[in-house]
């Protein structure tokens, strides 16, 4: 599970400059509580809600994390830059 935490934490750090302090704090709290999947799903929603566009590499990273955590595609595929 520790590697999952690191993957999601890396994603939080990558987007922290585009998210609110509250978004980042909530994600970090969920990660600390062992709720990486919820943190990831919430983070994807916040990225979308804030109108943040992902690069193809960022989306590839999101996809890798999602597949590692076995998160349903409907929870993250909307971030695909080819469909935005």
C-alpha positions in Angstrom: 0.0 0.0 0.0 2.9 2.4 0.6 3.7 2.6 -3.1 0.1 3.5 -3.8 0.4 6.4 -1.3 3.5 7.6 -3.1 1.9 7.5 -6.5 -1.2 9.5 -5.5 1.0 11.9 -3.4 3.1 12.5 -6.5 -0.1 13.4 -8.5 -1.2 15.8 -5.7 2.2 17.5 -5.8 2.1 17.7 -9.6 -1.2 19.6 -9.6 -0.9 21.5 -6.3 -0.1 24.8 -7.9 -3.4 24.6 -9.9 -5.6 23.4 -7.0 -6.9 25.2 -3.9 -5.1 24.8 -0.6 -8.3 23.0 0.6 -8.2 20.6 -2.4 -4.6 19.7 -1.6 -5.2 19.4 2.2 -8.1 17.1 1.7 -6.2 14.9 -0.7 -3.3 14.7 1.7 -5.6 13.8 4.6 -7.2 11.0 2.6 -3.8 9.6 1.6 -2.6 9.7 5.2 -5.7 7.8 6.3 -5.0 5.1 3.7 -7.8 6.2 1.4 -5.7 6.5 -1.8 -8.5 5.5 -4.1 -10.8 8.2 -2.8 -8.1 10.7 -2.8 -7.3 9.9 -6.5 -11.0 10.0 -7.5 -11.5 13.3 -5.7 -8.3 14.7 -7.2 -9.5 13.8 -10.8 -12.8 15.6 -10.1 -11.0 18.7 -8.8 -8.7 18.7 -11.8 -11.8 18.6 -14.1 -13.8 21.1 -12.0 -11.0 23.6 -12.0 -10.7 23.4 -15.8 -7.1 22.1 -15.6 -6.0 20.5 -18.9 -3.7 17.5 -18.7 -0.9 16.9 -21.1 -0.6 13.5 -22.7 2.2 12.6 -20.3 0.2 13.7 -17.3 -2.8 11.7 -18.5 -0.6 8.6 -19.0 0.5 9.0 -15.4 -3.1 9.3 -14.3 -4.0 6.2 -16.3 -1.1 4.2 -14.7 -2.1 5.2 -11.2 -5.8 4.3 -11.9 -4.9 0.9 -13.3 -2.6 0.2 -10.4 -5.4 1.1 -8.0 -8.0 -0.7 -10.1 -10.2 2.4 -10.4 -13.0 2.3 -12.9 -12.2 4.3 -16.1 -15.3 6.4 -15.7 -13.7 8.0 -12.7 -10.7 9.4 -14.6 -11.0 9.0 -18.4 -12.7 12.4 -18.7 -9.3 13.9 -18.2 -8.0 12.6 -21.5 -6.6 15.6 -23.3 -7.7 14.1 -26.7 -11.3 14.4 -25.5 -11.2 17.8 -23.8 
